[in-house]
Amino acid sequence: MKLLTILAGIASIHLLFCSALTAQQRVNQKERVTANGGVFTKKQAEQGGVLFTTHCTSCHGRDLRGTEGGNALVGDRFVAKWADKSLAQLFELTRSTMPKTNPHSLDNASYAALVAFILHTNGFPDGEVALPGSKEGLARTLMGTPPPVSTRVSMRFTPAPYNAKPTTVEGDWRQHRGDYASSNYSPLAQINKENAKNLKVAWRWKTDNFGPSPEFYFKSTPLMVNGILYTTAGLSRTVAAIDAETGETLWTFRFDEKARKTYVPRQNSGRGVAYWTSPDKNHDRVIYITPSFQLVALEAKTGHLVSDFGNNGIVDLKKGLDQSVDTLTTTIGSTSPPIIVNDVIIMGASFPVGLAPVSKNQARGDIMGYDVKTGKRLWIFHTIPQQGEAGNETWENDSWRYTGNTAAWAPLTADPELGYVYLPLEAATGDFYGGHRPGNNLYSQSLVCLDVKTGKKVWYYQLIHHDIWDYDLPAPPILADIRVAGKPIKAVVQVTKQAFAFVFDRVTGKPVWPIEERPVPKSDVKGEWTAPTQPFPTKPAAFDRQGYSDDILVDFTPAIKKQALKIVSQYKRGPLFTPVSTYDPPHHLGTLQLPDAVGGANWQGGVVDPETGMLYVSSSTVIRPMSLEAAPSLSDMDYVAYMGNARIGPYGLPLVKPPYGRITAIDLNTGDHKWMIPNADTPKWVTDVPALKGLKIPRTGLPDRVGMLVTKTLLFAGEGAGLYGSDGGGGNKFRAYDKATGAIVSELTLPANQAGLPMTYSVNGKQYIVVAVGAIGHPGELVALSL
């Protein structure tokens, strides 16, 4: 009896449970709706149609019937396949596959609009409420089948819509660094603190096949004029015109340099092009320099050579040098674009890396000016003064006759109103040994101001005498109108590898704050000539560490500091401008140099906000072993230089304590530092060190210089390219910073490491930020970001 009672109870519970489950199923079925209920709006479907035309037609066809590259999204088969599936599934599939070249690059509202367009095209009715832009909000809606009208359609051709509206340009980018001042500033403000977190990839333009092999360190900064981007790309330095709104390639130009390409000193795509606007605006020109030092003029509209410029659009710049050079074998080129000021094209030059020159006899990097209309040379400025020219006496023992280099490999800056161009000149041959060129060596390592029309020197200031540290002036000077102690000053700022910012009156060349000549150590290398003093600006203070002292060594733990002290005991150490010593193992392995020869600052340089006079400069904190050795099999110079690895500290850490890379804000009106932040998070090669387990490591940054962009609202910066991979630099994060504090406003992940300087523009009411990226194994590309 008891058993019967138990069984009856179980049966009752089972009946109640089944009844409840059936009721719940009925409720769930009632809650599930289909797309026949008007689940999207007409406007939403129209927005989706525009997006579909832009991003999806290449695969699915303009009429959604599919192509060889994608399935049909309309018709009986499509509806039958999706009838019992939720719109959340269609939404997720769309997000993960479209656009084909860059899935997930649109926002959720855009993907919801695409789903609405697909439903509308399949005959589902619109309604009063838009589809939600979330997987959760779409999960309860099945597609179902449209009203009882056949969804079979014919293959009738449907013409593409033609948009004849003119392109509107709200903000362009006509100069390499945004303007003649090299400020890398834009007044655009559509992207701001409130919405920077919503930045997405708008389009990507790849360079994989612009050259015999891919280029991974792609550092071009495009120009944007009249809705078209102009850039160089690939190891052949192809020039390309790109639609600024869509990323479509409009034209390309490739110049075959034949045998000359085998003697190119720096085989890369360079940093970009220059643009000249003709008086009638119908014959604008794109001007660039090929890797083997030839000047090329192209029609901006077509990419065709300008027939009446030089020799059918080409000028051989080697022939313009008034020195004995071989047009085939002389290793002179240019990595930076020229600058065009008041119808004069002015260019610098670049040479092979100068650690071990083949000979003390080298070509000079003279500065030349050419007529932008004809290609005729107008003037030349000798960067090493020749006999009878002022400064020639600073090259003792007639070393001016054979010494070379002393070029401006960094981009140039100009003030068109004054008619002046500003040159950041590099060191002479060779980078770390100057025994063959005794004397202070003008105009090596000088900031030089020239008259644009004549090429005559207006003023100069030598920032390093007789350089033997490879402390080139690595970045374009920056112009800024500042106010110091109530006095307005037209200023020019030069940031340096040794982490100084020298500030001058750009009209007169007079220092804004005193510059002191201070004694520096003398070289102990046989035959070297050492300048007794070097210039030290009293303001602003250095923006990175300078010189060796025990307190700069890595000290995460006392044991690590002790090991670091043992390591450095094998090297010569000293303050800034300590000369490099010879290699004499095992007890003397060279000299520890800080900043190293890469900087401090390098070609990325700084940016200026002209509204506030704030200078933002990126720098790297790297202490590097350097040494000199006699190497008669490599060079006829007495000594050549060798560069060591920066991460020779305990456990493969750098010897120096962090931050390893930084961004510093300096008020040019006062010369005071406002803030400094590490340029990145702490890398895994620090956090994964077993000896540091359990320690709280502050944000260290990366040993790399980062390209920056400043706008009316924000400061933007990546994490560097990681060119010097052994140093541990480079990262794929792109951040927006608060200009006043350095606080991070937003962060997004790029497809690869930032390699070029970011630039910005606005077309058809939308602001874009474009940056060149690349990394080992990831060929360079331009990435456009927008809201």
Summary of the structure (lengths in Angstrom):
residues: 787
radius of gyration: 31.3
end to end distance: 75.4
largest distance: 128.4
contacts: 2785
relative contact order: 0.10
helix: 17%
strand: 28%
